[in-house]
Amino acid sequence: MATDVQDRPAAPASTALSVPEQKKQGLQQWIQKAEKQIRLALPKHMTPERIMRIAMSGLSRNPLLLECTPLSIVGCVIAASEAGLELNGYEGHMVPYRNNSKGTYEAQFIPDYKGLIKLMYQSGIVQSVDADCVYERDEFSYERGTNEFLRHVPIDDENRGERKYAWACAKFKGGGTKLIVLNRSQIEAHRKMSQTGRNNKGPWADHTEAMWIKTAIRVLSKFVPRSSELNAAITLDEQADRGQRQGMDPAMYDALGMGDARTLGSRSDQLADALAGNGHGLPDDRFQVGDNEDAEPADRSQVNELAKYAETLGCPESECLDHAEYAATQKAPEEYLQQKPWAKRQRH
């Protein structure tokens, strides 16, 4: 007798995560693994749990962050911790950049000018900080010296003309002020010192006004009492300008199970090299690359795809990666990895 459609049991809901969710979960696991290093980097008034929670939730803010190497994501969180700033899009930002030499995306910590102002207040000596950008139709006058003053009245019109100046001013609790005014040519000189600014990319292209204000704030920071956190924030910002890696002491690499990134390529590069059997990856005792000497190596583009996917999942290579098997299956990376013992244990 036929069973009525309404009496049939409902199909079980799929519990498989989408690829972006799997990548996000893998990166979150790396951040959690670095909790000890994050705790050591943080000032006493901040907790690693909050910093990690905000950083992990921020991974959804920009899809390209999910393509960044785990090493750079962890380094970004540790860098923000050293500066005592949260990666909340207000005090600080986690920004993905393309590393063309490695063919990967890497995250950089970028302090926001509002984060720098917060750190100035924390010195206990600064009473107030203000900063703004001046356009050609604004009313603006200033004088520096023993009788410093500044008057800025922005015009109430959408068309304010071109940017002319950026200024920043700090008042101190014990009396006195410090005023910084930079004109367009001075701002341009700072922009050209930045790797992305020279190429008119990144925040200099997307948030030009904010970068003018931030430049004035950075110059002002040289004249106010600087805590260790403010020093760290300025140093890290300068490193980001030069495109240098932030926040990861080489001694941390082995502790996090990432290998020594000073002499080896990115983790996904290492996995791909080992899978392809080209001799440039980590030693065979670190990776299971198959024991069939007659097997044809997997296509490089395929193993790159598999290696990067395995990396984002935090997948133990010894259980997952066999270049001969992968080449023979012709399966998508997620389908291949989901059949491995590691993935099965994750589901139970």
N, C-alpha and C positions, 0 to 999 in steps of 0.2 A: 504494500500500500504506500502510495506516495506521501511523503511528509510535507505538511503545509509549511510554506516559506517562513511564516511567523513563528513556527515551533522550532526552527533550526537554531542551534546555539550560535551566538555571535562569534565571528572570527576574533582571535586574540589580538589586542592592539599591539602594533609594532613598537618594540622598545629600542630599536636601533637609533643611534644618534646621527644627525646630519654631519657631513664632513666638517663644516665650520665649528659645530659644537664639540666634535671630537678634538679638533685642533685647540680650541679654547680650553678644554678639559686637560689636555696634555700640558699646555703652558702653565695652567694653574697648578698642576702637580709639581712643576719645576720651581715655581715661586714658593710653594709650601716647603719644598725640600731645602730651600735657602733660608728658612726662618732663623736659624742660629746666626748666620752672617748678617741678616737684616737687623736682628735684635742688637748685635754688637755695634752696628753703624748708627743706630738711632740715638738721639738725645733722650735723657731720662724721662722727660714729660710726655713721650709718645710711645705707643704700644705697637709691636709688630703685627698683632692681629688686625688692628685697624688699617695700617699701611697696606698689608697684604690684601685685605678685603677690598679696599678702594682700587688697588692696582688690578686685581683680578676682574672686578666689575668693569674697569675701564678698557679691558681688552675688546669689548663689544663696540666701543665708541668708533673705532676705525678698522674696517675689515682687513687692511694691510698689516695691522699688528699681528694678526693670526698667521701671517706669512713670515714673520720675523724669527730669527734663530732664538732658541731658548736661552742661549748664553747672553745675548744682547738684552732680552727681556729681563732676566734676573739682574744683569748689570745695571739696567735702568732703575729697577726698584731699589737696589742697594745705593745707587747714586743719589736718588731722591731722599733716601733715609739719612745719608750723610749730611744732606743739606737741611734736614728737618722739615721737608715740605711734602705735602700729599699730592699724589698724581690724580688730582680731581678735575683737571681742566681749568682750575682757577689759580691755585698756587704753583702748580707745575704740570707739565705735559709729557706724555710718552709718545714720541713721534717716530714713525717708520721712515727709514731712508734706504734707498737702493744702493747696495755695494756692488758696483759694476765689475770690479775685479774678481769677486767671488760668485757673482750671479745670485746673490741672496739679498733679502731685506734685513736690516738691523734696526733695533729701537735705540733712540737716544733720549736722555732726560733733558728737557728744556725748562728751566725755571721761568715762570711768568713774572712780569714786573710787579704784579700784586704780591707774589710770593716774596720777592726781594724787599718790598716795603714792609711786609709782615715781620721779616727777620730784623729789619732796622728797628722796629718798635720793640722787639724783644730784648734789645740791648738795655732797656730801662733808662736810657739817657735821652733818647729822641722823643720829643713831645708830639710832633706831627710831621708828616711828609705829604707833599702834594706834587703833582706833575701833570703836564698836559702838552698838547701839540698846538702850535699857533699857525693859523692860515692867513693868507695875505689880506683878507677883508676884515679880520679881527682887529680890535683896538689893542695895541700892545706897546708897552714901554717898560724899561728896566734900567737899573743902575747897579753896578757892582762896586765894592770898596767898603769904606767905613760906614757909609750911609746907604746900604743896599736896600733896594725896593724893587717890586715887580707889580705891574698892573696888566691884567689880561682880561679883556671882555670879549668873549666869542660872539660873533654876529649871529643873530637869530634868523638864519637863512640856510637852506640846504646847500646853496652854492657859496661856499666860503672861500673859493679860490684855491690856489696851490699852497701846499705846506711850505712854511718859511723857517720856523724854529721849533725846537722841543726844549722844554725847561723842567727842572726839578728843584724843589726847595725843601730843606729840613729845618725845623725849629727845635732847639734844644731846651731841656727842662731847666738847665742852669742859666739860660739866657743865650741870646745870639742865634744867628741863622746862617745857613750856607745855601747859596743860590748857584745853580748851574744853568746856563743858556747855551745851546748849541745851534748854529745856523745850518743851512742845507749842506754846504760843502763839508762841514765837520761831520755831519751825520753820514754823508756819502763815504767819507774816509773810513768810518767805522764799518759801514756796510761792506766795503770792498775787502775788509779783513776777514769777513765771514765766508766760508766755503760756499754755502747756499746763496748768500747775498751777492757774491760776485756773479753767479749764474742767474740771478733774479728768480730764485726758486725758494720753496719752503716758506717760513713765516715772513721773510722780507717781501715776498710777492703776495702772500695771502692775507697778511695782517700788518700792512706797512705802517699805519699810524701807531699801533701798539709797539712796533719795533723802534720807532723814533722815540717814543716815551721811555721804553726800556733802556735805550742807549743813554739817555740823560740820567736815568736812575743808576745805571752802572757806573757812570762817571761820578755821580754824587756819592756813591758808596765808598769811594776812596777817601772821603773827607768826614765820614761818621765812624764812631766806634764799631769795629767789626767783630762779631762773635765768630766762633769756629764754624757755626752753621752758615753764616753769611759768607765767610771766606770760602767754604766748600761750594756754596751755590755759585759764586762768581767764577771760581776755578772750573767747575763742571760746565758752566755756560761757555766759557772760553774753549774748553776741550770740544764741546759740541760744535762750536764755530769752526774749529780746525778739523773736524771729522774724526777725532780721536775716540778710542774706546773708553768708556767711563765705568767706574764703580766696581771693577772686578780685579782684585789682587790675584796675581797668578797662583798664589798658594791656595786659593779657593777652588780652583778648577778640579783638582783631584777629589777634594772633599765633596764636591757636588756631583762627582762621577762624570764630568764633562771632558776629561782629558786635558792635556796642556795645549791651550789654544795659541800659545806663542809659536809653537813649531808645527802644529797640525792645522789643517783647514777647518772649516766649520764642521759640526757634527754630521750634518747631512752629506757634506762632501766626503767625509771619511767613510760613511756607510755606503755611499754610491761607489766609491773606489773599490771597497772590499767586495761589494756585490758584483761589480764588473770584472773582478779578477785581474785588475791591471797593475797590481803590485804597489799602488800608491796609498792604500788605506792603512788602517791600523793592522798590527800583526794578526795572523789567522787565529791565534789563540784568544783573541778578543771578539772575533766574529765567526759565525758559522757560515762559510761560503760554499759549502757543498764538497763532497769528496769524490765526485766523478771527474777524473782528469780529462776525459774525452768530451765532457759537456761543453757546448758552445756558451760563451759569456752572454749574459743578457744585454739587450740593447741599452746603450748609455742613457738615453732619454727615459727609458722605462725604469732603470734602477735609480736614476735621480728622483723620479716621481715617488717610487716606493720608499727610498731612504728618507726623503723629506716628510712623507706621511708618517713613517714609523717614528721619526724624531719628535713630531708634534704630539704623538700619543705617549711619549715616554716609554716606548716599547723595548723590552730587553732583546738586544740584537741576537743573542745566542739562540733564542727560541724562534725568532721570526724570519730571519733572513737567510735564504738559500738561493743563490743566483741561478743555479741550474733548474731548481724546482719552479722558481718564479718565471723563468723564461719559458718553461714548458707549459705552464698553466694558462698563460695569456689572459690572466684575470686582471681586473682593476686593483690598485693597491689596497683599497679598503676591503674588497672582497677577499683578497689573498690573506690579509692580516687577520681578518675576523675568524678565519678557520683555524688559526694557530692556537696552541694550548693557552698561551698568555691571554688572548682575547676571550677564550671560553671561561677562564677563571674570573675575569673581570665582570662577566655577566652573571655570576653566581654569588 
